[in-house]
Amino acid sequence: GLIAMIAGLFLLVSTMPSFTSILGVIIALFGLVAFFTPLGYRLNN
């Protein structure tokens, strides 16, 4: 699901170059949340 969403965002980047920087930030934030959320749960537990 997450990989498909990221792939979809990359397709949007390729079709809408004007939003490349904004989508790049969104992809980075989604990546950080997806990585640190399970990691945070493991550290808290």
Biopython code that builds the backbone (N, CA, C, O; Angstrom):
import numpy as np
from Bio.PDB.StructureBuilder import StructureBuilder

atoms = [
    (1, "GLY", "N", (0.806, -1.199, 0.000)),
    (1, "GLY", "CA", (0.000, 0.000, 0.000)),
    (1, "GLY", "C", (0.849, 1.263, 0.000)),
    (1, "GLY", "O", (0.639, 2.164, -0.812)),
    (2, "LEU", "N", (1.820, 1.322, 0.927)),
    (2, "LEU", "CA", (2.678, 2.504, 1.009)),
    (2, "LEU", "C", (3.542, 2.632, -0.241)),
    (2, "LEU", "O", (3.731, 3.729, -0.768)),
    (3, "ILE", "N", (4.064, 1.500, -0.707)),
    (3, "ILE", "CA", (4.911, 1.529, -1.902)),
    (3, "ILE", "C", (4.101, 1.990, -3.109)),
    (3, "ILE", "O", (4.591, 2.761, -3.934)),
    (4, "ALA", "N", (2.859, 1.515, -3.208)),
    (4, "ALA", "CA", (2.008, 1.927, -4.330)),
    (4, "ALA", "C", (1.706, 3.417, -4.259)),
    (4, "ALA", "O", (1.676, 4.094, -5.287)),
    (5, "MET", "N", (1.482, 3.936, -3.045)),
    (5, "MET", "CA", (1.197, 5.355, -2.885)),
    (5, "MET", "C", (2.414, 6.183, -3.288)),
    (5, "MET", "O", (2.281, 7.202, -3.966)),
    (6, "ILE", "N", (3.604, 5.740, -2.867)),
    (6, "ILE", "CA", (4.826, 6.463, -3.234)),
    (6, "ILE", "C", (5.017, 6.426, -4.749)),
    (6, "ILE", "O", (5.395, 7.425, -5.360)),
    (7, "ALA", "N", (4.750, 5.250, -5.353)),
    (7, "ALA", "CA", (4.876, 5.134, -6.809)),
    (7, "ALA", "C", (3.895, 6.085, -7.496)),
    (7, "ALA", "O", (4.232, 6.719, -8.496)),
    (8, "GLY", "N", (2.674, 6.179, -6.949)),
    (8, "GLY", "CA", (1.692, 7.105, -7.502)),
    (8, "GLY", "C", (2.159, 8.548, -7.398)),
    (8, "GLY", "O", (1.962, 9.338, -8.321)),
    (9, "LEU", "N", (2.781, 8.891, -6.270)),
    (9, "LEU", "CA", (3.289, 10.250, -6.099)),
    (9, "LEU", "C", (4.413, 10.527, -7.094)),
    (9, "LEU", "O", (4.512, 11.631, -7.630)),
    (10, "PHE", "N", (5.273, 9.510, -7.345)),
    (10, "PHE", "CA", (6.340, 9.702, -8.325)),
    (10, "PHE", "C", (5.764, 9.922, -9.725)),
    (10, "PHE", "O", (6.307, 10.695, -10.514)),
    (11, "LEU", "N", (4.648, 9.227, -10.026)),
    (11, "LEU", "CA", (4.000, 9.441, -11.325)),
    (11, "LEU", "C", (3.462, 10.865, -11.406)),
    (11, "LEU", "O", (3.540, 11.499, -12.458)),
    (12, "LEU", "N", (2.912, 11.374, -10.294)),
    (12, "LEU", "CA", (2.433, 12.758, -10.282)),
    (12, "LEU", "C", (3.594, 13.722, -10.497)),
    (12, "LEU", "O", (3.457, 14.732, -11.188)),
    (13, "VAL", "N", (4.740, 13.398, -9.895)),
    (13, "VAL", "CA", (5.916, 14.255, -10.071)),
    (13, "VAL", "C", (6.320, 14.300, -11.542)),
    (13, "VAL", "O", (6.666, 15.358, -12.067)),
    (14, "SER", "N", (6.273, 13.130, -12.206)),
    (14, "SER", "CA", (6.704, 13.081, -13.608)),
    (14, "SER", "C", (5.717, 13.819, -14.518)),
    (14, "SER", "O", (6.101, 14.339, -15.565)),
    (15, "THR", "N", (4.437, 13.860, -14.109)),
    (15, "THR", "CA", (3.448, 14.521, -14.963)),
    (15, "THR", "C", (3.259, 15.990, -14.587)),
    (15, "THR", "O", (2.830, 16.792, -15.417)),
    (16, "MET", "N", (3.574, 16.343, -13.352)),
    (16, "MET", "CA", (3.424, 17.732, -12.903)),
    (16, "MET", "C", (4.746, 18.250, -12.337)),
    (16, "MET", "O", (4.931, 18.260, -11.120)),
    (17, "PRO", "N", (5.672, 18.683, -13.206)),
    (17, "PRO", "CA", (6.992, 19.114, -12.745)),
    (17, "PRO", "C", (6.942, 20.309, -11.796)),
    (17, "PRO", "O", (7.858, 20.500, -10.996)),
    (18, "SER", "N", (5.888, 21.110, -11.877)),
    (18, "SER", "CA", (5.827, 22.314, -11.047)),
    (18, "SER", "C", (5.642, 21.969, -9.570)),
    (18, "SER", "O", (5.976, 22.766, -8.694)),
    (19, "PHE", "N", (5.106, 20.769, -9.297)),
    (19, "PHE", "CA", (4.877, 20.367, -7.913)),
    (19, "PHE", "C", (5.953, 19.404, -7.407)),
    (19, "PHE", "O", (5.784, 18.760, -6.372)),
    (20, "THR", "N", (7.065, 19.314, -8.151)),
    (20, "THR", "CA", (8.098, 18.336, -7.795)),
    (20, "THR", "C", (8.632, 18.575, -6.392)),
    (20, "THR", "O", (8.773, 17.636, -5.609)),
    (21, "SER", "N", (8.930, 19.832, -6.071)),
    (21, "SER", "CA", (9.525, 20.117, -4.764)),
    (21, "SER", "C", (8.531, 19.829, -3.637)),
    (21, "SER", "O", (8.905, 19.285, -2.599)),
    (22, "ILE", "N", (7.258, 20.198, -3.848)),
    (22, "ILE", "CA", (6.245, 19.983, -2.806)),
    (22, "ILE", "C", (6.029, 18.486, -2.595)),
    (22, "ILE", "O", (6.000, 18.020, -1.456)),
    (23, "LEU", "N", (5.878, 17.729, -3.688)),
    (23, "LEU", "CA", (5.665, 16.289, -3.551)),
    (23, "LEU", "C", (6.911, 15.609, -2.993)),
    (23, "LEU", "O", (6.807, 14.612, -2.278)),
    (24, "GLY", "N", (8.087, 16.140, -3.315)),
    (24, "GLY", "CA", (9.318, 15.579, -2.765)),
    (24, "GLY", "C", (9.328, 15.679, -1.245)),
    (24, "GLY", "O", (9.723, 14.737, -0.557)),
    (25, "VAL", "N", (8.891, 16.828, -0.721)),
    (25, "VAL", "CA", (8.811, 17.003, 0.728)),
    (25, "VAL", "C", (7.767, 16.056, 1.325)),
    (25, "VAL", "O", (7.994, 15.453, 2.373)),
    (26, "ILE", "N", (6.616, 15.930, 0.645)),
    (26, "ILE", "CA", (5.560, 15.042, 1.139)),
    (26, "ILE", "C", (6.044, 13.593, 1.162)),
    (26, "ILE", "O", (5.798, 12.868, 2.126)),
    (27, "ILE", "N", (6.737, 13.171, 0.092)),
    (27, "ILE", "CA", (7.257, 11.803, 0.041)),
    (27, "ILE", "C", (8.269, 11.579, 1.161)),
    (27, "ILE", "O", (8.274, 10.524, 1.795)),
    (28, "ALA", "N", (9.126, 12.572, 1.402)),
    (28, "ALA", "CA", (10.106, 12.450, 2.473)),
    (28, "ALA", "C", (9.416, 12.336, 3.831)),
    (28, "ALA", "O", (9.820, 11.532, 4.670)),
    (29, "LEU", "N", (8.369, 13.148, 4.046)),
    (29, "LEU", "CA", (7.653, 13.090, 5.324)),
    (29, "LEU", "C", (6.957, 11.742, 5.492)),
    (29, "LEU", "O", (6.993, 11.159, 6.576)),
    (30, "PHE", "N", (6.317, 11.235, 4.419)),
    (30, "PHE", "CA", (5.663, 9.926, 4.498)),
    (30, "PHE", "C", (6.692, 8.840, 4.797)),
    (30, "PHE", "O", (6.426, 7.923, 5.574)),
    (31, "GLY", "N", (7.863, 8.946, 4.179)),
    (31, "GLY", "CA", (8.909, 7.960, 4.411)),
    (31, "GLY", "C", (9.382, 7.987, 5.856)),
    (31, "GLY", "O", (9.569, 6.936, 6.471)),
    (32, "LEU", "N", (9.579, 9.201, 6.409)),
    (32, "LEU", "CA", (10.024, 9.311, 7.794)),
    (32, "LEU", "C", (8.972, 8.781, 8.757)),
    (32, "LEU", "O", (9.300, 8.083, 9.717)),
    (33, "VAL", "N", (7.704, 9.113, 8.502)),
    (33, "VAL", "CA", (6.627, 8.639, 9.380)),
    (33, "VAL", "C", (6.517, 7.124, 9.314)),
    (33, "VAL", "O", (6.375, 6.463, 10.343)),
    (34, "ALA", "N", (6.581, 6.572, 8.105)),
    (34, "ALA", "CA", (6.457, 5.118, 7.942)),
    (34, "ALA", "C", (7.619, 4.396, 8.613)),
    (34, "ALA", "O", (7.461, 3.274, 9.094)),
    (35, "PHE", "N", (8.803, 5.045, 8.648)),
    (35, "PHE", "CA", (9.977, 4.391, 9.237)),
    (35, "PHE", "C", (10.015, 4.569, 10.751)),
    (35, "PHE", "O", (10.283, 3.618, 11.485)),
    (36, "PHE", "N", (9.747, 5.787, 11.216)),
    (36, "PHE", "CA", (9.906, 6.081, 12.640)),
    (36, "PHE", "C", (8.711, 5.672, 13.480)),
    (36, "PHE", "O", (8.854, 5.479, 14.687)),
    (37, "THR", "N", (7.530, 5.531, 12.876)),
    (37, "THR", "CA", (6.357, 5.136, 13.672)),
    (37, "THR", "C", (6.503, 3.725, 14.241)),
    (37, "THR", "O", (6.354, 3.555, 15.451)),
    (38, "PRO", "N", (6.791, 2.690, 13.414)),
    (38, "PRO", "CA", (6.994, 1.358, 14.005)),
    (38, "PRO", "C", (8.232, 1.333, 14.897)),
    (38, "PRO", "O", (8.251, 0.640, 15.915)),
    (39, "LEU", "N", (9.263, 2.085, 14.521)),
    (39, "LEU", "CA", (10.476, 2.124, 15.340)),
    (39, "LEU", "C", (10.175, 2.750, 16.695)),
    (39, "LEU", "O", (10.673, 2.290, 17.723)),
    (40, "GLY", "N", (9.356, 3.805, 16.693)),
    (40, "GLY", "CA", (8.969, 4.457, 17.942)),
    (40, "GLY", "C", (8.161, 3.526, 18.823)),
    (40, "GLY", "O", (8.337, 3.507, 20.041)),
    (41, "TYR", "N", (7.268, 2.746, 18.204)),
    (41, "TYR", "CA", (6.472, 1.800, 18.985)),
    (41, "TYR", "C", (7.385, 0.757, 19.632)),
    (41, "TYR", "O", (7.169, 0.370, 20.780)),
    (42, "ARG", "N", (8.397, 0.306, 18.905)),
    (42, "ARG", "CA", (9.311, -0.701, 19.449)),
    (42, "ARG", "C", (10.121, -0.126, 20.606)),
    (42, "ARG", "O", (10.346, -0.793, 21.616)),
    (43, "LEU", "N", (10.558, 1.134, 20.441)),
    (43, "LEU", "CA", (11.359, 1.750, 21.501)),
    (43, "LEU", "C", (10.509, 2.027, 22.736)),
    (43, "LEU", "O", (10.978, 1.862, 23.862)),
    (44, "ASN", "N", (9.256, 2.448, 22.531)),
    (44, "ASN", "CA", (8.394, 2.746, 23.673)),
    (44, "ASN", "C", (7.986, 1.475, 24.408)),
    (44, "ASN", "O", (7.801, 1.489, 25.625)),
    (45, "ASN", "N", (7.845, 0.373, 23.666)),
    (45, "ASN", "CA", (7.460, -0.881, 24.301)),
    (45, "ASN", "C", (8.705, -1.647, 24.718)),
    (45, "ASN", "O", (8.600, -2.740, 25.275)),
]
sb = StructureBuilder()
sb.init_structure("model")
sb.init_model(0)
sb.init_chain("A")
sb.init_seg("    ")
for serial, (resi, resn, name, xyz) in enumerate(atoms, 1):
    if name == "N":
        sb.init_residue(resn, " ", resi, " ")
    sb.init_atom(name, np.array(xyz, "f"), 0.0, 1.0, " ", f" {name:<3s}", serial, name[0])
structure = sb.get_structure()
